[in-house]
Amino acid sequence: MQVRGLLTRDELDRYNALMEVGSFLESQTRYDLSAVVQKEVDLLIQPAIERLKEKGRERDRQTEIYLEMKRLMEEEENED
């Protein structure tokens, strides 16, 4: 779910279309073709997965900065 939220409008439109095609193929018991569609979906969402990973790395960097600033402030308080 988080990954879908990071898809661009074009990626999301393509994702929704592929999911609809996949559902249709499964309803027709064409699992051989629905597997191909699933591979395309996997390729399509790769950029969004990378964006999600980058958001996590940025959050980790911000947490590290916050903790370092907090540690420095505590050291200053203890010196007084």
N, C-alpha and C positions, 0 to 999 in steps of 0.2 A: 504494500500500500504506500509506503513512504517513497518508493521508487517512482510510482505513477505520478505522484505529486511533483516530481522534478522533471517530468517530460515536458518538452516544448509543445506548443499547440500542434505543430505539424507532426511531431512524434506521437502525441496522444491520439490524433486523428488516425494515424497509421496503425497504432496499437489497437484502437477500438475496432477498426476494420478487420485487422487480422484475427482478433478474438471472435468476431462475428463469423468470419469464414471458417475458423477452427471449429466453432460450435456447430455450424451447418455440416461440416465434414464428419464430425463425430456423430451427429444425428443420422447421417447416412451410412454409418459404420465404415467410413473411409479413414481408418486410423493410420494407414500408410501415408496419406496426404496430410492428415492433421499433424502428424509428427514433423513434417516439413514446415508447416506453418508455425509450429511451436519453436523450431530452430530460428525462424525469421524473427519471431517475437523476442527470443533471447538476444539476438544480435541488435535488435532495435533498442532494447532497454540498456545496453551496455553504457552509453554515454550518461544516462541518468544514474546508473550505479556509481560511476566515477564521480559525478557531482555529489552524490550522497556521501561517498568516502571523503571527498574534499571538505564537505561541511563538518564531518566528524573530526578531521585533522585540524580544521580551523578552531573548532570548539575546544579541542585538546590544547592548542597553542594558547588560546585565551585563558583557559583554566590554569595553565602553567604560569602565565604572566601574573594572574591574580594571586596565586599562591606565593609566588616570589615576592610580590609587593607586600603581601600580608606578613610574610616572614621578616622582611626588612623593617616594617613598621613595628613589629613586636620586638625586634632587636633594639630599635631606637627607644622604645618605651622601657625596656629593661636596663638600658644604659643610664636612664635618668635616676 
